[in-house]
Amino acid sequence: MKAFEVPQLDPQPRDEQGHGYVDFLASDLLSVGLSVWPAGSVDGQQPHEEDEVYYVISGRGSIRVAGEDRSVKAGSLVFVAAHVEHRFHDIVEDLRVLVFWAPPHRATRHS
């Protein structure tokens, strides 16, 4: 069994905007990470090779996926297909977001 206490995870390193990310679980078909975007920060991510599911643990802001905007808050779940433009914006409360990747995020793939 692999089990984690998500509130104790520390998403490092942080960039100049204060964004942090940590991969903490990986299998052959899926990986999971925790991402943090501080209030007022700019999300500069680019499209990924993997499908993603974002689950907002806490905070408030918006996400733009393929030109469509949606408000997000604790409990929001958003699917983003591989290669699709997306980013969080108008972050008014620090966002803590679980990120599920399939196939596993390239940083955590098994060789």
C-alpha positions in Angstrom: 0.0 0.0 0.0 1.1 3.5 -0.7 -0.6 6.2 1.4 0.1 9.9 1.8 -1.1 12.8 4.0 -1.6 15.4 1.3 -1.6 18.4 3.7 2.0 17.4 4.7 3.3 17.3 1.1 5.6 20.3 0.3 5.5 21.2 -3.4 9.1 22.2 -4.2 10.8 23.9 -5.9 9.1 27.2 -6.1 9.6 29.5 -9.1 9.8 33.3 -9.0 6.0 33.5 -8.9 5.9 31.2 -5.9 4.4 28.2 -7.9 5.4 24.8 -6.4 5.0 21.2 -7.6 5.8 17.8 -6.3 5.2 14.4 -7.9 4.4 11.9 -5.1 2.9 8.8 -6.6 3.6 6.9 -9.8 2.6 3.6 -11.4 2.9 2.3 -14.9 -0.3 4.0 -16.0 -0.8 7.0 -13.7 1.0 9.6 -11.6 -0.2 12.1 -9.1 1.3 15.4 -8.0 0.4 18.4 -5.8 0.6 21.9 -7.3 0.4 25.3 -5.5 -0.3 28.6 -7.1 -0.2 31.6 -4.7 -2.9 34.3 -5.0 -1.9 36.8 -7.7 0.6 34.5 -9.3 0.8 33.8 -13.1 0.5 30.3 -14.3 3.0 29.9 -17.2 2.5 26.2 -17.9 2.5 24.9 -21.5 0.4 22.0 -22.9 1.6 18.6 -21.7 2.0 15.2 -23.4 -0.3 13.6 -20.9 -4.0 13.9 -20.1 -4.5 15.6 -16.8 -7.2 15.9 -14.2 -7.1 18.8 -11.8 -8.8 18.5 -8.4 -8.9 21.7 -6.4 -8.3 21.1 -2.7 -8.4 24.7 -1.6 -8.3 28.2 -3.0 -10.2 30.1 -5.6 -9.4 31.3 -9.1 -10.2 30.5 -12.7 -8.8 28.1 -15.4 -8.8 28.6 -19.1 -8.9 25.4 -21.2 -8.8 25.7 -25.0 -10.1 29.3 -24.7 -12.9 28.5 -22.4 -12.9 30.0 -18.8 -14.3 28.4 -15.7 -14.2 29.5 -12.0 -12.6 26.9 -9.7 -12.8 26.5 -5.9 -12.4 23.6 -3.4 -14.1 20.6 -4.9 -13.7 21.6 -8.5 -12.5 18.9 -10.9 -11.3 19.8 -14.5 -10.1 17.4 -17.2 -7.5 18.7 -19.7 -6.6 16.5 -22.7 -3.0 16.1 -23.8 -1.7 18.9 -26.0 -4.5 21.4 -25.1 -3.6 25.0 -24.0 -4.6 25.6 -20.4 -3.6 27.7 -17.4 -5.0 29.0 -14.1 -5.6 32.7 -13.8 -7.2 35.3 -11.6 -6.1 33.4 -8.6 -7.6 35.2 -5.6 -6.9 32.6 -2.9 -3.8 30.3 -2.9 -4.7 27.2 -5.0 -3.7 23.8 -3.8 -4.4 21.3 -6.6 -4.0 17.6 -7.0 -2.9 16.7 -10.5 -3.6 13.3 -11.9 -1.6 12.4 -15.1 -2.2 9.5 -17.5 0.1 8.2 -18.8 2.4 9.1 -15.9 4.0 12.6 -16.0 7.3 12.4 -17.8 9.2 13.3 -14.6 7.9 10.2 -12.8 7.7 7.6 -15.5 9.2 4.3 -14.8 12.1 3.3 -17.1 
